[in-house]
Amino acid sequence: MNTIGIIPARLHSTRFPKKILYPIEGKPMVAHVYEQVKKVKSLDDVIVAIDSKETAEALKKLKIKYVMTSNDHISGTDRVQEAISKQDVEIVVNIQADEPSIDPGLIDMLINQFDDENIKMATIAGKDMDAEKLCDPNTVKVLLDRDRFAVNFRRNPIESEAGGYYHHMGIYAYRKAILDKFISLEPSENEIKFKLEQYRALDNKIPIKVVLTEKVNKGIDVMDDLKEVLKK
């Protein structure tokens, strides 16, 4: 099956301006993500979906494959869908541009789920849910059913569910037809209420398979996150 990894790379971010171009060991953050994703055995291609000439110039110098997309998109998912809209592809993987230490093996595990033709959409969650993460609204938590499909996503825990949460990682894989359908749907009530886009899938009866791993890679939301990653 033809499988493409897309790294949506919006230049302007509120909490960490231009973080995708922030230099780490002499290369932009997004270049490190691209290099890690290129190691994924199950991907046929990797493309960075960008929205600015500044990003294009940085990627050209490193000979990184990219496609220019609209700067009007409200989410990375919209950007991914535009990037692959004319591609002959079956499986699309949406990979965050702010995870320079992402494990390529996790993406292989995610793609392997689609050997089951019943899987339409999948994501990753870690077992490393401690008390600090449980109480942190920036750590998205997912509750699973016995078949490891997502039941709920939370920013703030609910006492009756607290023992069953896993640490959600913001990486998704979709069959292209499902991604096209997802983008065509209006934001759902729960998506708006909880500010979690994945509820659009659950609220429209699109099941999300969850792959479990021991530990989730940490994304870079603010400068302090980067300092923590560089310490390791």
Accessible surface in RSA format (square Angstrom, percent):
REM  Atomic radii and reference values for relative SASA: ProtOr
REM  Chains: A
REM  Algorithm: Lee & Richards
REM  Probe-radius: 1.40
REM  Slices: 20
REM RES _ NUM      All-atoms   Total-Side   Main-Chain    Non-polar    All polar
REM                ABS   REL    ABS   REL    ABS   REL    ABS   REL    ABS   REL
RES MET A   1   104.70  54.2  34.97  23.1  69.74 166.0  40.94  34.8  63.76  84.5
RES ASN A   2    60.57  41.8  51.84  50.1   8.72  21.0  26.35  63.4  34.21  33.1
RES THR A   3     0.96   0.7   0.96   1.0   0.00   0.0   0.00   0.0   0.96   1.5
RES ILE A   4     5.91   3.4   5.91   4.4   0.00   0.0   5.91   4.3   0.00   0.0
RES GLY A   5     0.00   0.0   0.00   N/A   0.00   0.0   0.00   0.0   0.00   0.0
RES ILE A   6     0.00   0.0   0.00   0.0   0.00   0.0   0.00   0.0   0.00   0.0
RES ILE A   7     0.00   0.0   0.00   0.0   0.00   0.0   0.00   0.0   0.00   0.0
RES PRO A   8    13.93  10.2   5.71   5.2   8.22  29.9   5.72   4.7   8.21  51.0
RES ALA A   9     0.08   0.1   0.00   0.0   0.08   0.2   0.08   0.1   0.00   0.0
RES ARG A  10   122.38  51.4 112.79  57.5   9.60  22.9  35.49  48.5  86.90  52.7
RES LEU A  11     5.19   2.9   4.78   3.4   0.41   1.0   4.78   3.4   0.41   1.1
RES HIS A  12   112.42  61.4 111.74  77.7   0.69   1.8  76.54  78.9  35.89  41.8
RES SER A  13    20.31  17.2  12.82  17.1   7.49  17.3  14.82  31.6   5.49   7.7
RES THR A  14   130.76  93.0 102.32 103.7  28.45  67.8  76.57 102.8  54.19  81.9
RES ARG A  15   139.64  58.6 110.26  56.2  29.38  70.0  55.65  76.1  83.99  50.9
RES PHE A  16    11.44   5.7   9.94   6.2   1.51   3.9  11.17   6.8   0.28   0.8
RES PRO A  17    94.50  68.9  83.81  76.4  10.69  38.8  84.12  69.5  10.38  64.5
RES LYS A  18    83.97  41.0  81.48  50.0   2.49   5.9  43.58  39.2  40.39  43.0
RES LYS A  19    28.06  13.7  28.06  17.2   0.00   0.0  13.86  12.5  14.20  15.1
RES ILE A  20     4.77   2.7   4.74   3.5   0.03   0.1   4.74   3.4   0.03   0.1
RES LEU A  21    28.55  15.9  17.06  12.2  11.49  28.9  17.51  12.3  11.04  29.7
RES TYR A  22    78.75  36.8  75.06  42.7   3.69   9.6  41.74  31.4  37.02  45.6
RES PRO A  23    85.73  62.5  74.99  68.4  10.75  39.1  75.07  62.0  10.66  66.3
RES ILE A  24    15.30   8.7  11.69   8.7   3.61   8.7  15.30  11.0   0.00   0.0
RES GLU A  25   156.26  89.7 111.50  84.4  44.77 106.6  54.65 105.7 101.62  83.0
RES GLY A  26    71.89  88.7   0.00   N/A  71.89  88.7  34.94  95.9  36.95  82.8
RES LYS A  27    61.13  29.8  60.91  37.4   0.23   0.5  32.81  29.5  28.32  30.2
RES PRO A  28    19.63  14.3  19.55  17.8   0.08   0.3  19.55  16.1   0.08   0.5
RES MET A  29     0.00   0.0   0.00   0.0   0.00   0.0   0.00   0.0   0.00   0.0
RES VAL A  30     0.39   0.3   0.00   0.0   0.39   0.9   0.00   0.0   0.39   1.1
RES ALA A  31     0.23   0.2   0.23   0.4   0.00   0.0   0.23   0.3   0.00   0.0
RES HIS A  32    26.57  14.5  25.41  17.7   1.16   3.0   7.81   8.0  18.76  21.8
RES VAL A  33     0.00   0.0   0.00   0.0   0.00   0.0   0.00   0.0   0.00   0.0
RES TYR A  34    22.53  10.5  22.53  12.8   0.00   0.0  12.74   9.6   9.80  12.1
RES GLU A  35    68.81  39.5  64.23  48.6   4.59  10.9  31.94  61.8  36.87  30.1
RES GLN A  36    36.90  20.6  36.90  27.0   0.00   0.0   5.90  12.6  31.00  23.5
RES VAL A  37     0.13   0.1   0.00   0.0   0.13   0.3   0.13   0.1   0.00   0.0
RES LYS A  38   112.60  54.9  87.24  53.5  25.36  60.4  46.24  41.6  66.36  70.7
RES LYS A  39   126.97  61.9 105.30  64.6  21.67  51.6  76.01  68.4  50.96  54.3
RES VAL A  40     7.56   5.0   0.00   0.0   7.56  18.2   0.00   0.0   7.56  20.5
RES LYS A  41   193.26  94.3 157.92  96.9  35.34  84.1 108.73  97.9  84.53  90.0
RES SER A  42    36.75  31.1  17.36  23.2  19.38  44.7  17.07  36.3  19.68  27.6
RES LEU A  43    21.94  12.2   1.75   1.2  20.20  50.8   1.97   1.4  19.97  53.8
RES ASP A  44    93.06  65.2  57.06  56.8  36.00  85.1  22.01  51.8  71.05  70.9
RES ASP A  45    35.19  24.6  30.94  30.8   4.25  10.0  14.75  34.7  20.43  20.4
RES VAL A  46     4.05   2.7   3.80   3.4   0.25   0.6   3.80   3.3   0.25   0.7
RES ILE A  47     5.64   3.2   5.64   4.2   0.00   0.0   5.64   4.1   0.00   0.0
RES VAL A  48     0.06   0.0   0.06   0.1   0.00   0.0   0.06   0.1   0.00   0.0
RES ALA A  49     0.00   0.0   0.00   0.0   0.00   0.0   0.00   0.0   0.00   0.0
RES ILE A  50     0.00   0.0   0.00   0.0   0.00   0.0   0.00   0.0   0.00   0.0
RES ASP A  51    21.15  14.8   8.39   8.4  12.76  30.2   0.70   1.6  20.46  20.4
RES SER A  52    21.19  17.9  15.04  20.1   6.16  14.2  21.19  45.1   0.00   0.0
RES LYS A  53   171.81  83.8 167.45 102.7   4.36  10.4 110.13  99.1  61.68  65.7
RES GLU A  54    80.58  46.3  69.44  52.5  11.14  26.5  40.37  78.1  40.21  32.8
RES THR A  55     0.00   0.0   0.00   0.0   0.00   0.0   0.00   0.0   0.00   0.0
RES ALA A  56     7.24   6.7   7.24  11.2   0.00   0.0   7.24  10.2   0.00   0.0
RES GLU A  57    90.58  52.0  90.46  68.4   0.12   0.3  38.48  74.4  52.10  42.5
RES ALA A  58    21.42  19.7  14.82  22.9   6.60  15.0  19.30  27.2   2.12   5.6
RES LEU A  59     0.12   0.1   0.12   0.1   0.00   0.0   0.12   0.1   0.00   0.0
RES LYS A  60   115.02  56.1  98.19  60.2  16.83  40.1  59.17  53.3  55.84  59.5
RES LYS A  61   166.98  81.5 132.57  81.3  34.41  81.9  86.05  77.5  80.93  86.2
RES LEU A  62    70.26  39.1  47.86  34.2  22.40  56.3  52.18  36.6  18.08  48.7
RES LYS A  63   192.27  93.8 158.77  97.4  33.50  79.8 112.09 100.9  80.18  85.4
RES ILE A  64    12.43   7.1   6.32   4.7   6.11  14.7   7.08   5.1   5.34  14.5
RES LYS A  65   104.94  51.2  94.96  58.3   9.98  23.8  71.65  64.5  33.29  35.5
RES TYR A  66    63.86  29.8  40.94  23.3  22.91  59.6  26.35  19.8  37.51  46.2
RES VAL A  67    52.51  34.6  48.76  44.1   3.76   9.1  52.51  45.6   0.00   0.0
RES MET A  68    87.81  45.5  69.48  46.0  18.33  43.6  65.28  55.5  22.53  29.8
RES THR A  69     9.20   6.5   0.69   0.7   8.51  20.3   4.53   6.1   4.67   7.1
RES SER A  70    42.42  35.8  29.64  39.6  12.78  29.4  32.99  70.2   9.44  13.2
RES ASN A  71   111.70  77.0  84.87  82.0  26.83  64.6  13.40  32.3  98.29  95.0
RES ASP A  72   118.52  83.0  95.68  95.2  22.84  54.0  34.63  81.5  83.89  83.7
RES HIS A  73    48.10  26.3  32.06  22.3  16.04  41.0  26.44  27.3  21.66  25.2
RES ILE A  74   154.53  87.9 116.68  86.9  37.86  91.2 124.41  89.6  30.12  81.7
RES SER A  75    28.47  24.1  16.29  21.7  12.18  28.1  27.90  59.4   0.57   0.8
RES GLY A  76    32.42  40.0   0.00   N/A  32.42  40.0  18.54  50.9  13.88  31.1
RES THR A  77     6.23   4.4   5.55   5.6   0.68   1.6   0.01   0.0   6.22   9.4
RES ASP A  78    26.22  18.4  24.39  24.3   1.83   4.3   5.14  12.1  21.08  21.0
RES ARG A  79     4.76   2.0   4.76   2.4   0.00   0.0   0.00   0.0   4.76   2.9
RES VAL A  80     0.00   0.0   0.00   0.0   0.00   0.0   0.00   0.0   0.00   0.0
RES GLN A  81    38.02  21.3  38.02  27.8   0.00   0.0   0.02   0.0  38.00  28.8
RES GLU A  82    64.66  37.1  55.41  41.9   9.24  22.0  29.67  57.4  34.99  28.6
RES ALA A  83    10.30   9.5   0.00   0.0  10.30  23.4   1.17   1.6   9.13  24.2
RES ILE A  84     0.00   0.0   0.00   0.0   0.00   0.0   0.00   0.0   0.00   0.0
RES SER A  85    50.89  43.0  30.78  41.1  20.12  46.3  20.78  44.2  30.12  42.2
RES LYS A  86   202.29  98.7 163.99 100.6  38.29  91.2 114.88 103.4  87.41  93.1
RES GLN A  87    68.09  38.1  57.55  42.1  10.55  25.1   8.62  18.4  59.47  45.1
RES ASP A  88   130.67  91.5 116.38 115.8  14.29  33.8  43.96 103.5  86.71  86.5
RES VAL A  89    12.62   8.3   0.00   0.0  12.62  30.4   1.72   1.5  10.90  29.6
RES GLU A  90    74.88  43.0  68.76  52.0   6.12  14.6  33.05  63.9  41.82  34.1
RES ILE A  91     0.00   0.0   0.00   0.0   0.00   0.0   0.00   0.0   0.00   0.0
RES VAL A  92     0.00   0.0   0.00   0.0   0.00   0.0   0.00   0.0   0.00   0.0
RES VAL A  93     0.00   0.0   0.00   0.0   0.00   0.0   0.00   0.0   0.00   0.0
RES ASN A  94     4.10   2.8   4.10   4.0   0.00   0.0   0.00   0.0   4.10   4.0
RES ILE A  95     0.00   0.0   0.00   0.0   0.00   0.0   0.00   0.0   0.00   0.0
RES GLN A  96    58.06  32.5  57.41  42.0   0.65   1.5   8.26  17.6  49.80  37.8
RES ALA A  97     7.49   6.9   4.14   6.4   3.35   7.6   4.14   5.8   3.35   8.9
RES ASP A  98    17.56  12.3  17.39  17.3   0.17   0.4   3.44   8.1  14.11  14.1
RES GLU A  99    10.34   5.9  10.30   7.8   0.04   0.1   0.17   0.3  10.17   8.3
RES PRO A 100    15.42  11.2   7.29   6.6   8.13  29.6   7.49   6.2   7.93  49.3
RES SER A 101    57.23  48.4  41.70  55.6  15.53  35.8  38.22  81.4  19.01  26.6
RES ILE A 102     0.38   0.2   0.38   0.3   0.00   0.0   0.38   0.3   0.00   0.0
RES ASP A 103    66.40  46.5  63.22  62.9   3.18   7.5  18.57  43.7  47.84  47.7
RES PRO A 104    23.42  17.1  23.30  21.2   0.11   0.4  23.42  19.3   0.00   0.0
RES GLY A 105    32.66  40.3   0.00   N/A  32.66  40.3  28.99  79.5   3.67   8.2
RES LEU A 106     8.18   4.6   7.93   5.7   0.25   0.6   7.93   5.6   0.25   0.7
RES ILE A 107     0.04   0.0   0.04   0.0   0.00   0.0   0.04   0.0   0.00   0.0
RES ASP A 108    23.58  16.5  23.58  23.5   0.00   0.0  15.14  35.6   8.43   8.4
RES MET A 109    76.39  39.6  74.67  49.4   1.72   4.1  54.50  46.3  21.89  29.0
RES LEU A 110     0.00   0.0   0.00   0.0   0.00   0.0   0.00   0.0   0.00   0.0
RES ILE A 111     3.67   2.1   3.67   2.7   0.00   0.0   3.67   2.6   0.00   0.0
RES ASN A 112    79.33  54.7  71.58  69.2   7.75  18.7  17.13  41.2  62.19  60.1
RES GLN A 113    48.62  27.2  42.49  31.1   6.13  14.6   4.68  10.0  43.95  33.3
RES PHE A 114     5.31   2.7   0.00   0.0   5.31  13.8   0.00   0.0   5.31  15.2
RES ASP A 115   118.53  83.0  82.18  81.8  36.35  86.0  37.99  89.4  80.55  80.3
RES ASP A 116    68.35  47.9  59.03  58.8   9.32  22.0  29.93  70.4  38.43  38.3
RES GLU A 117   138.12  79.3 130.39  98.6   7.73  18.4  46.12  89.2  92.00  75.1
RES ASN A 118   108.86  75.1  98.21  94.9  10.65  25.6  24.53  59.0  84.33  81.5
RES ILE A 119     8.37   4.8   7.74   5.8   0.63   1.5   8.37   6.0   0.00   0.0
RES LYS A 120    76.51  37.3  75.71  46.5   0.80   1.9  37.45  33.7  39.06  41.6
RES MET A 121     2.89   1.5   2.44   1.6   0.46   1.1   2.44   2.1   0.46   0.6
RES ALA A 122     0.00   0.0   0.00   0.0   0.00   0.0   0.00   0.0   0.00   0.0
RES THR A 123     0.00   0.0   0.00   0.0   0.00   0.0   0.00   0.0   0.00   0.0
RES ILE A 124     0.00   0.0   0.00   0.0   0.00   0.0   0.00   0.0   0.00   0.0
RES ALA A 125     0.00   0.0   0.00   0.0   0.00   0.0   0.00   0.0   0.00   0.0
RES GLY A 126     0.00   0.0   0.00   N/A   0.00   0.0   0.00   0.0   0.00   0.0
RES LYS A 127    98.53  48.1  76.57  47.0  21.96  52.3  35.77  32.2  62.76  66.9
RES ASP A 128    34.66  24.3  21.24  21.1  13.41  31.7  33.83  79.6   0.83   0.8
RES MET A 129    41.01  21.2  11.58   7.7  29.43  70.1  12.13  10.3  28.87  38.3
RES ASP A 130    76.30  53.4  67.08  66.8   9.22  21.8  43.69 102.8  32.60  32.5
RES ALA A 131    77.84  71.6  67.36 103.9  10.48  23.8  70.73  99.6   7.10  18.8
RES GLU A 132   140.97  80.9 127.18  96.2  13.79  32.8  52.60 101.7  88.37  72.1
RES LYS A 133    50.08  24.4  49.67  30.5   0.41   1.0  36.71  33.0  13.37  14.2
RES LEU A 134    37.32  20.8  37.32  26.7   0.00   0.0  37.32  26.2   0.00   0.0
RES CYS A 135    93.00  70.3  73.80  82.3  19.19  45.1  29.30  74.2  63.69  68.7
RES ASP A 136    48.98  34.3  44.68  44.5   4.29  10.2  14.53  34.2  34.45  34.4
RES PRO A 137    63.69  46.4  63.19  57.6   0.50   1.8  63.25  52.2   0.44   2.8
RES ASN A 138    95.52  65.9  72.47  70.0  23.05  55.5  13.52  32.5  82.00  79.3
RES THR A 139    13.32   9.5  10.68  10.8   2.64   6.3   2.64   3.6  10.68  16.1
RES VAL A 140    22.30  14.7  20.29  18.4   2.01   4.8  20.29  17.6   2.01   5.4
RES LYS A 141     0.00   0.0   0.00   0.0   0.00   0.0   0.00   0.0   0.00   0.0
RES VAL A 142     0.00   0.0   0.00   0.0   0.00   0.0   0.00   0.0   0.00   0.0
RES LEU A 143    32.70  18.2  32.70  23.4   0.00   0.0  32.70  23.0   0.00   0.0
RES LEU A 144    28.06  15.6   6.70   4.8  21.37  53.7   6.70   4.7  21.37  57.5
RES ASP A 145    61.57  43.1  47.75  47.5  13.82  32.7  30.01  70.6  31.56  31.5
RES ARG A 146   232.97  97.8 189.91  96.8  43.06 102.5  77.63 106.1 155.34  94.1
RES ASP A 147    86.86  60.8  79.80  79.4   7.06  16.7  18.53  43.6  68.32  68.1
RES ARG A 148   115.95  48.7 115.95  59.1   0.00   0.0  22.63  30.9  93.31  56.6
RES PHE A 149    50.69  25.4  50.69  31.4   0.00   0.0  50.69  30.7   0.00   0.0
RES ALA A 150    10.73   9.9   0.00   0.0  10.73  24.4   0.00   0.0  10.73  28.4
RES VAL A 151    68.83  45.3  53.26  48.2  15.58  37.5  57.58  50.0  11.25  30.5
RES ASN A 152    32.79  22.6  32.79  31.7   0.00   0.0   0.00   0.0  32.79  31.7
RES PHE A 153     0.00   0.0   0.00   0.0   0.00   0.0   0.00   0.0   0.00   0.0
RES ARG A 154    28.14  11.8  27.80  14.2   0.34   0.8   3.23   4.4  24.91  15.1
RES ARG A 155    76.93  32.3  75.15  38.3   1.79   4.3  28.95  39.6  47.98  29.1
RES ASN A 156    96.37  66.5  89.02  86.0   7.35  17.7  28.15  67.8  68.21  65.9
RES PRO A 157    48.00  35.0  27.81  25.4  20.20  73.4  27.81  23.0  20.20 125.5
RES ILE A 158    75.60  43.0  72.27  53.8   3.33   8.0  75.60  54.4   0.00   0.0
RES GLU A 159   167.26  96.0 143.68 108.7  23.58  56.2  62.18 120.3 105.08  85.8
RES SER A 160   106.94  90.4  62.25  83.1  44.69 102.9  58.08 123.7  48.86  68.4
RES GLU A 161    27.82  16.0  22.04  16.7   5.79  13.8  15.23  29.4  12.60  10.3
RES ALA A 162    32.93  30.3  24.22  37.4   8.71  19.8  24.31  34.2   8.62  22.8
RES GLY A 163    88.53 109.2   0.00   N/A  88.53 109.2  45.88 125.9  42.66  95.5
RES GLY A 164    30.90  38.1   0.00   N/A  30.90  38.1  26.24  72.0   4.66  10.4
RES TYR A 165    10.83   5.1   0.09   0.1  10.74  28.0   0.09   0.1  10.74  13.2
RES TYR A 166    61.84  28.9  61.84  35.2   0.00   0.0  19.79  14.9  42.05  51.8
RES HIS A 167    26.26  14.4  26.26  18.3   0.00   0.0  13.47  13.9  12.79  14.9
RES HIS A 168    13.62   7.4   4.65   3.2   8.97  22.9   1.29   1.3  12.33  14.4
RES MET A 169     2.93   1.5   0.67   0.4   2.25   5.4   2.93   2.5   0.00   0.0
RES GLY A 170    26.43  32.6   0.00   N/A  26.43  32.6  18.67  51.2   7.76  17.4
RES ILE A 171     0.77   0.4   0.77   0.6   0.00   0.0   0.77   0.6   0.00   0.0
RES TYR A 172    25.20  11.8  25.20  14.3   0.00   0.0  21.32  16.0   3.89   4.8
RES ALA A 173     0.00   0.0   0.00   0.0   0.00   0.0   0.00   0.0   0.00   0.0
RES TYR A 174     2.84   1.3   2.84   1.6   0.00   0.0   0.05   0.0   2.79   3.4
RES ARG A 175    31.14  13.1  31.14  15.9   0.00   0.0  22.36  30.6   8.78   5.3
RES LYS A 176    39.24  19.1  38.14  23.4   1.10   2.6  16.48  14.8  22.76  24.2
RES ALA A 177    76.58  70.4  62.60  96.6  13.98  31.8  68.02  95.8   8.56  22.7
RES ILE A 178    25.82  14.7  25.82  19.2   0.00   0.0  25.82  18.6   0.00   0.0
RES LEU A 179     0.00   0.0   0.00   0.0   0.00   0.0   0.00   0.0   0.00   0.0
RES ASP A 180    48.75  34.2  41.70  41.5   7.06  16.7  24.39  57.4  24.36  24.3
RES LYS A 181    96.65  47.1  89.77  55.1   6.87  16.4  53.59  48.2  43.05  45.9
RES PHE A 182     3.55   1.8   3.55   2.2   0.00   0.0   3.55   2.2   0.00   0.0
RES ILE A 183    43.71  24.9  28.84  21.5  14.87  35.8  28.84  20.8  14.87  40.4
RES SER A 184    87.29  73.8  49.56  66.1  37.73  86.9  48.28 102.8  39.00  54.6
RES LEU A 185    43.26  24.1  36.13  25.8   7.13  17.9  38.21  26.8   5.05  13.6
RES GLU A 186   142.96  82.1 133.08 100.7   9.88  23.5  61.49 118.9  81.46  66.5
RES PRO A 187    58.13  42.4  45.11  41.1  13.02  47.3  45.11  37.2  13.02  80.9
RES SER A 188    14.04  11.9   6.61   8.8   7.43  17.1  14.04  29.9   0.00   0.0
RES GLU A 189   147.16  84.5 133.14 100.7  14.03  33.4  52.67 101.9  94.50  77.2
RES ASN A 190    48.08  33.2  48.08  46.5   0.00   0.0   0.15   0.4  47.93  46.3
RES GLU A 191    18.55  10.6  17.32  13.1   1.23   2.9   6.63  12.8  11.92   9.7
RES ILE A 192   116.27  66.2 104.64  78.0  11.62  28.0 110.50  79.6   5.77  15.6
RES LYS A 193   142.19  69.4 112.68  69.1  29.51  70.3  71.34  64.2  70.85  75.5
RES PHE A 194    55.09  27.6  48.29  29.9   6.80  17.7  53.40  32.4   1.68   4.8
RES LYS A 195   159.67  77.9 140.80  86.4  18.87  44.9 106.09  95.5  53.58  57.1
RES LEU A 196     7.06   3.9   5.32   3.8   1.74   4.4   6.60   4.6   0.46   1.2
RES GLU A 197    47.28  27.1  40.62  30.7   6.66  15.9  23.07  44.6  24.21  19.8
RES GLN A 198    13.09   7.3  10.27   7.5   2.82   6.7   2.30   4.9  10.79   8.2
RES TYR A 199     5.95   2.8   5.95   3.4   0.00   0.0   5.44   4.1   0.50   0.6
RES ARG A 200    12.35   5.2  12.35   6.3   0.00   0.0   0.00   0.0  12.35   7.5
RES ALA A 201     0.00   0.0   0.00   0.0   0.00   0.0   0.00   0.0   0.00   0.0
RES LEU A 202    32.64  18.2  18.78  13.4  13.85  34.8  20.21  14.2  12.43  33.4
RES ASP A 203    55.13  38.6  26.56  26.4  28.58  67.6  18.76  44.1  36.38  36.3
RES ASN A 204    47.33  32.6  35.58  34.4  11.76  28.3   7.11  17.1  40.22  38.9
RES LYS A 205   183.30  89.4 157.46  96.6  25.84  61.5 108.11  97.3  75.19  80.1
RES ILE A 206     4.76   2.7   3.10   2.3   1.66   4.0   4.49   3.2   0.27   0.7
RES PRO A 207    62.44  45.5  54.85  50.0   7.59  27.6  61.66  50.9   0.78   4.8
RES ILE A 208     0.38   0.2   0.00   0.0   0.38   0.9   0.00   0.0   0.38   1.0
RES LYS A 209    40.83  19.9  40.83  25.1   0.00   0.0  14.14  12.7  26.69  28.4
RES VAL A 210     1.30   0.9   0.00   0.0   1.30   3.1   0.00   0.0   1.30   3.5
RES VAL A 211    10.64   7.0   6.57   5.9   4.07   9.8  10.64   9.2   0.00   0.0
RES LEU A 212    18.90  10.5   4.36   3.1  14.53  36.5   4.36   3.1  14.53  39.1
RES THR A 213    21.40  15.2  15.44  15.7   5.96  14.2   6.04   8.1  15.36  23.2
RES GLU A 214   123.47  70.9 116.38  88.0   7.09  16.9  65.17 126.1  58.30  47.6
RES LYS A 215   129.83  63.3 119.59  73.4  10.24  24.4  76.59  68.9  53.24  56.7
RES VAL A 216    12.39   8.2   3.81   3.5   8.58  20.7   4.22   3.7   8.17  22.2
RES ASN A 217    27.15  18.7  18.42  17.8   8.73  21.0   6.06  14.6  21.08  20.4
RES LYS A 218    96.70  47.2  87.70  53.8   9.00  21.4  49.70  44.7  47.00  50.1
RES GLY A 219    17.27  21.3   0.00   N/A  17.27  21.3   7.80  21.4   9.46  21.2
RES ILE A 220     0.00   0.0   0.00   0.0   0.00   0.0   0.00   0.0   0.00   0.0
RES ASP A 221    48.33  33.9  46.17  46.0   2.16   5.1   2.66   6.3  45.67  45.5
RES VAL A 222    49.32  32.5  49.32  44.7   0.00   0.0  49.32  42.9   0.00   0.0
RES MET A 223    68.43  35.4  65.49  43.3   2.94   7.0  59.86  50.9   8.57  11.3
RES ASP A 224    92.67  64.9  90.18  89.8   2.49   5.9  27.18  64.0  65.49  65.3
RES ASP A 225    17.58  12.3  17.58  17.5   0.00   0.0   0.00   0.0  17.58  17.5
RES LEU A 226     2.01   1.1   2.01   1.4   0.00   0.0   2.01   1.4   0.00   0.0
RES LYS A 227   111.69  54.5 108.37  66.5   3.33   7.9  63.51  57.2  48.18  51.3
RES GLU A 228    78.89  45.3  78.67  59.5   0.21   0.5  26.70  51.6  52.19  42.6
RES VAL A 229    25.42  16.7  20.50  18.6   4.91  11.8  20.50  17.8   4.91  13.3
RES LEU A 230    98.67  54.9  71.42  51.1  27.24  68.5  74.92  52.6  23.75  63.9
RES LYS A 231   156.85  76.5 117.99  72.4  38.86  92.5  84.97  76.5  71.88  76.6
RES LYS A 232   168.58  82.2 103.15  63.3  65.42 155.8 113.86 102.5  54.72  58.3
END  Absolute sums over single chains surface
CHAIN  1 A    11677.4       9441.4       2236.0       5997.4       5680.0
END  Absolute sums over all chains
TOTAL         11677.4       9441.4       2236.0       5997.4       5680.0
